[in-house]
Every structure is written in C-alpha cells, then in structure tokens.
Amino acid sequence: SLLGAGPEGVEEIKKHHYFSTIDWEKLLKRALAPPFKPAVSRAEDAFYFDTEFTSRTPRDSPGVPPSATAHELFRGFSFVAPTLLQDGCAAGLHGGAPAAAAAGGRQNGVPSLLRLQGVKPSNITSEYDLKEEIGHGTYSVCKRCVHKATGVEYAVKVSVRDPKWDPSEEVQWLLRIPVTTRHPNVVALLDVYDGDKDAYLVMELMRGGELLDKMLQHEFLSEREVGAIMYVVVQAIGYLHSNGVVHRDLKPSNILYCDDSEHPDKLRICDFGFAKQLRAENGLLMTPCYTANFVAPEVLKRQGYDAACDIWSLGVLMYTMLVGKTPFASGSLDTPKQILSRIGEGRIPENVGNWEAITPPAKDLVRAMLHVDPAQRLTAQQALRHPWLAHRATLPQLQLAFHDASAVKGAMSATFKALSEQGDLPSLLPINASNLAQRRKNKPGSKSSND
C-alpha cells in the first residue's frame, strides 16, 4: 500500500525514517531555523506566489540538499523573482546595468553577482582608489585600496571572470552574515562590485601578515602561545561550521593578522574562494580541492567530505607550531608523490622535532584532529572542550624551537611548486597503443608480427 494511505494517514509519513531528524512540534510552532533563506532584494520579489507560476512544471527539484545555491531550487517551480523572469525590464531596476547581468544572467560565461542582494553594479573606482598589489591567487589578485570619502584603507580582492571560477558562493554567504553577529576573527566583507570583466570584494586590510611568517620569525613558541592561537582559530572555524560553511583551504597563508600586535585576537580567517556551504545532514561535498600538506586523506581519494577537512588542516597547523616541522613534508626535496602518499596513509611522525617535549594532552589533541577517519575526527566544538584547549592558560611556557625555520616554509613552497608544474594528466589512447600491446605485437612467432 502507499505510504500515508493506511489508517494512520499523514502520521505514517511523518514517522518514516527519512524524516527522523525533523521535530514536527517545533516545526509547527516555527521554532526551527530554516535550512536556507531565499535571497529577496526588493518587496516585489515575493509577488509570484500565484497559480500562474506554481502550476508550472519544476525545472529544479526542491528535493536537492540545500547548499549555497539553494535560492535557485525553486526557479520555475513556485517562487520566481521578477529579475529571473523579465530580462528586458531588469535594466531599469539596477540603474542602467545590462539586462542580462541585472537579471542574474551571465558575463563571460560566469553567473552575474548582481542577482545577489547587496552587490553594486557601479564602477568601484567611483568610490575607491585602487593601489598596489599585495597578494595573488589562481583566479584573483588582492590590492590595497583607499575609500575616497573617508580616506580609510582596505583590501580589495579582484576576481577575474573565468568560466572555471565563480565567486558568487563566497560573496553570497559573506553578505548574509549580519555585521552584528559576524565573528571577530573572520575577515569582514565591506563592499562588492560586479564589473564587466572582474568582481571586486572590498575587505578589511590585513596589516600584520601571515601567521606562518610570524611563527617562523620568532623561532621559538611555547605550548601556551600555541594554545592561545589555536583556541582563536578553532573558535572561528566552529563559528563557520555552525553557520553551515566549510573553508576547505585552511593553510597558514589564509590565516592573517589584521595589525602588527601579533595578539591572537587579531587573527583573521581569510580567502573563502574554495569555501562551500554544507549540504543537508545526508549531503557531502564532492569537489576535491586542496593545498599540498593541508589536505585531508579522504579529499585525496576524491571521496565525500565535510567540515572534518577543516579540522584536519588545523591539526597540521597545530603539529607544525608545536613540533617545529611539518608532519608530511620533511624537506624541500620531498616529491609531491611522497607527501601525498604519507597524507593518504595518515602516518604522523612522532620521533622528530619537539614531539617528545610536548605534553600528553597536546599529543592527544593532535592525533584526534589528524585522525585518518573523518567520522572519528574531532569537531570544532569537541576540540574547544579538549583539556589542552580548555586549560590553555595553564599550559607550559617552555620555549619549543623551530629546528630549521626556513626548511618549514621551503618544504611547503617546493611542494606547491611541484604540484603546479605537474602538467596535464596523460591522455587516454587506444589499447593497442599500450607498451604491452606493442611487445606482444613484436614478439617473434606472434600472428601480428608475421602479418
């Protein structure tokens, strides 16, 4: 019989294991937080709850697990914003912006950011003076900029319009964080401009430099100092995870100081170019993206992964600060194949550097954060409750040395360079082009060799 057609009716459906995570009483009282909130930028966006639209055949199933593009689940199904339907009249809504862009169209093969609430279509140079380059990535360049009206300095991330790169997910969730609830150790996004060729993300300027550089400059760190740093960073990552966001690229160069004080409270988690919003409880992120040593083994194997990847990266960071060496790259001569093989095996070197000098709780937390099984790895909240972090104020102040500070950064840089120079993978050829087929063909007495 059909589910729900029995004597219990709809109660039978509600009791199904598929809905086991839903508290129906709280749902009825609207006491549950919604999995996502549709992006509505104007009052008229909610006019289309009408049979003319709700009777349409859905083009996107609302059964897909919610993600950063959740607002598009109902495109053509029940809720349709005017800007998604009326390309022709959209230009007037955005002060003369191109209709396709204003209507959430595409520019150079990349979805326009103008479909997101808070994105400005005007030219950034009308409000900011762009200055020198201060950093760069695969698809973006970071520059210093000055707000013309106030003279305040900021950083602007200029993302190129490339069909392989869409910054909209990074922009979308950063814009949705209210200023009043934003975590102080997550970089603040101030303005977003969508130009014809590039997208511009204006953020607070990081004047203090990278965490890794500061670590190497000191040459010595105590467990208490590392504990203070790790507490701030893990707390910030816990905030991201509680808001359904995984960073996925937590290398030290993406953890920076906003000023020169080097106080842990001045650290900021930056560069959300690879960040994704978590799926529903049964959904896993499947896009493999990683940076050399800071990659979890399940990502290497191209398996599904979730917030446990960020905890892995923080475990690598903690190990490096305490032990004075990276856990999976011993020197600049290590090949990418060697490093990635060690990561995949999950072997943590416990006979090098300062390992013997650090306390048992520190070792226990490192092992728990670098556990090869993501299901057994600690969550951010569990890590914060671990005795080593919970009692960070009483940790030893014995100075632990970086045995070869330059080698730490050198090994990482060499690995990143080797990865980028690997080139394309071999192309697939017909089976008769293989070495084995050629040997068989040329073997004396074979049929092919006698033809």
C-alpha positions in Angstrom: 0.0 0.0 0.0 1.1 3.6 -0.5 2.8 5.3 2.4 0.2 7.5 4.1 -2.8 5.7 2.7 -3.2 3.5 5.8 -5.3 4.2 8.9 -2.6 6.5 10.4 -2.7 8.7 7.3 -0.1 11.5 7.3 1.3 10.4 10.7 2.7 7.3 8.9 4.7 9.6 6.6 5.9 11.8 9.5 7.2 8.6 11.3 9.2 7.5 8.2 13.0 7.3 8.9 13.6 9.8 6.1 12.0 12.5 8.3 13.6 11.2 11.6 15.6 14.4 12.1 12.5 16.6 12.0 10.9 17.7 15.2 7.3 18.2 13.9 6.1 20.0 17.0 8.8 22.6 16.7 8.2 22.9 13.0 4.5 23.6 13.6 5.5 26.3 16.1 8.1 27.7 13.7 10.7 27.2 16.3 13.2 25.5 13.9 15.8 27.6 11.9 15.1 27.3 8.2 17.8 25.4 6.2 18.2 28.4 3.9 16.6 31.8 3.3 15.7 32.9 -0.2 17.6 35.9 -1.4 14.9 38.7 -1.7 16.3 42.1 -2.6 13.0 44.0 -3.2 9.5 43.9 -1.9 8.0 43.0 -5.4 10.2 39.8 -5.4 7.5 38.0 -3.4 4.6 38.7 -5.7 4.8 35.5 -7.7 3.1 33.1 -5.3 0.3 32.7 -7.9 -1.1 29.7 -9.8 0.3 31.1 -13.0 3.8 30.2 -11.6 3.1 27.5 -9.0 1.4 25.3 -11.6 4.5 25.2 -13.8 6.5 22.0 -14.3 9.6 22.3 -12.0 12.9 22.5 -13.7 14.9 22.1 -10.5 13.7 19.7 -7.8 13.3 21.2 -4.3 14.4 17.8 -3.0 18.1 18.5 -3.7 20.0 19.1 -0.4 20.2 22.8 0.3 23.5 24.5 -0.5 24.9 27.9 -1.3 22.7 27.9 -4.5 19.6 27.0 -2.5 17.8 30.1 -3.6 17.7 28.7 -7.1 16.0 25.5 -6.1 12.5 26.9 -6.9 13.4 28.6 -10.2 10.4 27.9 -12.3 8.7 26.0 -9.5 6.8 28.2 -7.0 8.8 31.3 -6.1 10.2 33.3 -9.0 11.6 36.7 -8.6 10.8 39.2 -11.3 14.5 39.6 -12.1 14.7 36.0 -13.1 11.8 36.3 -15.5 11.8 39.8 -17.0 15.2 40.2 -18.5 14.0 43.1 -20.6 12.8 45.4 -17.7 15.6 44.5 -15.3 18.0 47.2 -16.5 15.9 49.9 -15.0 16.0 48.3 -11.6 19.8 48.5 -11.5 20.4 51.9 -12.7 21.1 51.1 -16.3 23.1 47.9 -15.8 23.0 45.4 -18.7 19.7 43.5 -18.6 21.3 40.0 -18.6 23.5 40.9 -15.7 20.8 42.6 -13.7 18.5 39.6 -14.2 21.0 37.2 -12.8 22.4 36.4 -16.2 26.0 35.5 -17.2 29.0 37.6 -18.1 31.9 35.9 -19.9 30.3 32.5 -19.0 30.2 33.3 -15.3 26.9 34.0 -13.4 26.4 37.7 -12.6 26.8 38.7 -9.0 24.1 41.3 -9.4 21.5 38.7 -8.6 22.7 38.8 -5.0 21.4 41.3 -2.6 24.0 44.0 -1.6 26.1 43.7 -4.8 26.7 47.1 -6.5 26.7 47.4 -10.3 28.6 50.7 -10.4 32.3 51.0 -11.1 34.5 50.5 -8.0 36.8 53.4 -9.0 33.9 55.9 -8.3 34.3 55.2 -4.6 37.7 53.7 -4.1 41.3 54.4 -5.4 43.0 51.1 -6.3 46.6 50.9 -5.2 49.5 48.4 -5.4 49.1 44.6 -5.5 49.6 42.9 -2.1 48.9 39.3 -2.9 47.6 37.0 -5.6 45.9 33.6 -6.2 45.0 31.3 -9.0 41.9 33.4 -10.1 42.3 36.6 -8.1 44.6 39.5 -7.2 44.5 41.4 -3.9 45.2 45.1 -3.9 45.3 47.9 -1.4 42.6 50.4 -1.9 41.5 53.7 -0.3 38.0 54.9 0.3 37.7 58.3 -1.4 35.2 59.8 1.0 36.9 58.7 4.3 40.5 58.0 3.4 40.3 54.6 5.1 42.5 51.9 3.7 41.0 48.5 2.8 42.0 45.4 0.7 40.1 44.6 -2.5 40.1 41.1 -4.0 39.8 41.3 -7.7 38.4 38.0 -9.1 38.7 37.5 -12.8 35.7 36.4 -14.8 36.6 32.9 -15.8 34.2 30.1 -16.7 36.2 27.8 -14.4 35.7 30.2 -11.4 32.6 31.5 -9.9 33.0 33.8 -6.8 29.2 34.0 -6.2 29.1 31.4 -3.4 31.9 33.2 -1.5 30.1 36.5 -1.9 26.7 35.2 -1.1 27.4 33.8 2.4 29.7 36.6 3.4 27.0 39.1 2.6 24.4 37.2 4.5 26.3 37.4 7.8 25.0 40.4 9.7 27.6 42.8 11.0 26.3 42.5 14.5 26.8 38.7 14.6 29.9 38.3 12.4 32.7 36.5 14.3 35.6 38.9 15.1 38.2 36.5 13.7 36.5 36.1 10.3 37.5 38.7 7.7 34.9 41.4 7.2 33.4 42.0 3.7 32.5 45.7 3.3 31.5 46.1 -0.4 31.0 44.0 -3.5 31.1 45.4 -7.1 30.3 43.5 -10.2 32.1 44.9 -13.2 32.0 43.9 -16.8 35.3 41.9 -16.6 36.0 41.4 -12.9 34.3 41.1 -9.5 35.6 43.3 -6.6 35.4 42.3 -3.0 36.3 45.1 -0.6 37.5 43.7 2.8 39.4 44.9 5.9 43.1 45.3 5.3 45.4 42.7 6.9 48.4 44.7 8.0 50.1 42.1 10.2 51.0 39.5 7.6 50.6 35.7 7.5 50.5 33.6 10.6 53.2 31.2 9.2 55.6 34.1 8.6 55.2 35.3 12.2 55.7 31.8 13.5 59.0 31.4 11.6 60.3 34.8 12.6 60.1 34.0 16.3 62.0 30.7 16.0 60.5 29.7 19.4 56.9 29.1 20.6 55.6 27.7 23.9 52.6 25.4 24.3 50.8 28.3 26.0 51.3 30.6 23.0 50.3 27.9 20.5 47.2 27.2 22.7 46.1 30.8 22.6 46.4 30.8 18.8 44.7 27.5 18.3 41.8 28.5 20.5 41.0 31.6 18.5 41.3 29.8 15.2 39.3 26.7 16.2 36.6 29.0 17.7 36.4 30.9 14.4 36.1 27.7 12.4 33.5 26.5 14.8 31.5 29.6 14.0 31.8 28.9 10.3 30.7 25.3 10.7 27.7 26.4 12.9 26.7 28.6 10.0 26.9 25.8 7.6 30.2 26.8 5.9 33.4 24.8 5.3 36.5 26.8 4.4 38.4 23.9 2.6 41.7 25.8 2.2 42.9 26.4 5.7 46.6 26.8 5.1 48.6 29.2 7.2 48.7 31.8 4.5 44.9 32.2 4.8 45.2 33.0 8.5 46.5 36.5 8.9 46.9 39.3 11.5 44.9 42.4 11.0 47.7 44.5 12.7 51.3 44.2 13.9 50.4 43.4 17.5 50.6 39.6 16.9 47.9 39.2 19.5 45.8 36.0 18.8 42.6 38.1 18.9 43.9 40.0 15.9 43.9 36.8 13.7 41.5 36.6 10.8 40.4 33.7 8.7 40.6 34.9 5.1 40.2 33.8 1.5 36.9 31.9 1.1 37.5 31.2 -2.6 37.2 27.5 -2.0 34.6 27.7 0.7 31.2 25.9 0.4 28.1 25.8 2.4 27.3 22.4 3.9 24.6 20.3 2.5 21.8 18.7 4.5 22.7 16.0 7.0 22.8 13.4 4.4 24.7 15.6 1.9 28.5 15.6 1.3 30.7 18.0 -0.6 32.3 16.1 -3.5 34.6 18.7 -5.2 38.2 17.8 -4.4 40.2 20.9 -3.7 43.3 21.0 -1.6 46.6 22.7 -1.0 49.6 20.4 -0.6 50.2 19.5 3.1 46.9 20.9 4.3 44.7 18.2 2.7 42.7 15.5 4.4 43.2 11.9 3.1 39.5 11.5 2.1 39.9 14.5 -0.2 42.9 13.0 -1.9 40.8 9.9 -2.6 38.1 12.0 -4.0 35.6 10.8 -1.5 32.8 12.8 0.1 34.0 15.1 2.9 32.6 17.7 5.2 33.7 20.0 8.0 36.2 17.4 9.2 38.5 18.6 6.4 39.0 22.0 8.2 39.8 20.2 11.5 42.4 18.2 9.6 44.1 21.4 8.3 44.1 22.9 11.8 45.7 19.7 13.1 48.5 20.1 10.6 48.9 23.7 11.8 49.0 22.7 15.5 51.6 20.0 14.8 53.8 22.4 12.9 53.7 25.1 15.6 54.4 22.6 18.4 56.9 20.1 16.8 58.7 22.7 14.6 58.3 20.6 11.5 55.5 19.8 9.0 54.0 16.4 9.6 54.1 15.2 6.0 56.9 17.1 4.2 60.4 16.6 5.7 62.3 18.8 3.3 62.4 20.7 0.1 63.5 17.6 -1.8 60.4 15.6 -1.0 58.3 14.9 -4.1 54.6 15.6 -4.3 54.0 11.8 -4.7 55.8 11.1 -1.4 54.0 13.9 0.5 50.5 12.9 -0.8 51.3 9.2 -0.1 52.1 10.0 3.6 48.9 12.0 3.9 46.8 9.2 2.5 48.3 6.8 4.9 47.6 9.1 7.9 51.0 8.4 9.5 52.0 11.1 12.0 55.8 11.4 12.7 56.2 11.0 16.4 60.0 10.8 16.6 61.0 14.1 15.2 61.4 17.7 16.4 59.8 18.7 19.7 57.3 15.8 19.8 58.9 14.2 22.9 58.9 17.6 24.7 55.3 18.4 24.3 52.7 17.4 26.9 50.5 14.2 26.5 47.3 16.3 26.2 48.9 18.2 23.2 49.8 14.9 21.5 46.3 13.5 22.1 44.6 16.6 20.5 47.0 16.5 17.5 46.2 12.8 16.9 42.5 13.4 17.3 42.5 16.3 14.8 44.6 14.3 12.3 42.7 11.1 12.6 42.5 9.4 9.1 38.8 8.6 9.5 36.8 11.9 9.3 34.0 10.2 11.3 36.3 9.8 14.2 38.0 13.2 13.9 37.0 15.8 16.5 34.6 18.6 15.6 35.5 22.2 16.3 33.3 22.2 19.4 34.8 19.0 20.7 38.3 20.4 20.1 37.4 23.5 22.1 36.3 21.3 25.0 39.5 19.2 24.9 41.6 19.6 28.1 44.5 21.0 26.2 42.5 24.0 24.9 40.1 24.2 27.8 43.1 24.7 30.2 45.3 26.7 27.7 46.1 29.4 30.4 48.0 26.8 32.4 50.0 25.2 29.6 53.8 25.0 29.9 55.8 28.1 28.8 58.8 26.0 27.8 60.1 27.5 24.5 59.9 25.0 21.7 62.2 25.7 18.7 61.7 25.5 15.0 64.7 23.3 14.2 65.0 24.8 10.7 62.5 27.5 10.3 63.4 28.2 6.7 63.0 24.5 5.8 59.4 24.5 7.1 58.4 27.2 4.6 60.8 25.8 1.9 59.3 22.4 2.0 55.8 23.8 1.6 56.8 26.1 -1.2 58.6 23.3 -3.0 55.6 21.1 -2.7 53.2 23.8 -4.0 55.5 24.5 -7.0 55.9 20.8 -7.8 52.2 20.4 -7.8 51.6 23.3 -10.1 54.3 22.1 -12.5 53.0 18.5 -12.9 51.2 19.4 -16.1 48.3 17.6 -17.6 47.5 14.0 -16.9 48.4 11.5 -19.7 45.7 11.2 -22.4 43.8 8.0 -23.0 44.9 6.2 -26.2 43.6 3.0 -27.9 44.5 -0.2 -26.1 46.8 -1.3 -29.0 49.0 1.7 -28.3 50.0 0.4 -24.8 53.5 -0.9 -24.2 52.2 -4.4 -23.5 50.3 -4.5 -26.8 53.3 -3.3 -28.7 55.5 -6.0 -27.0 53.0 -8.7 -27.9 52.8 -7.4 -31.5 56.6 -7.6 -31.9 57.0 -10.9 -30.1 58.6 -13.5 -32.5 56.1 -16.0 -33.7 53.0 -13.9 -32.9 50.3 -13.6 -35.5 50.7 -9.8 -35.7 54.4 -10.0 -36.2 54.0 -12.4 -39.2 51.4 -10.2 -41.0 
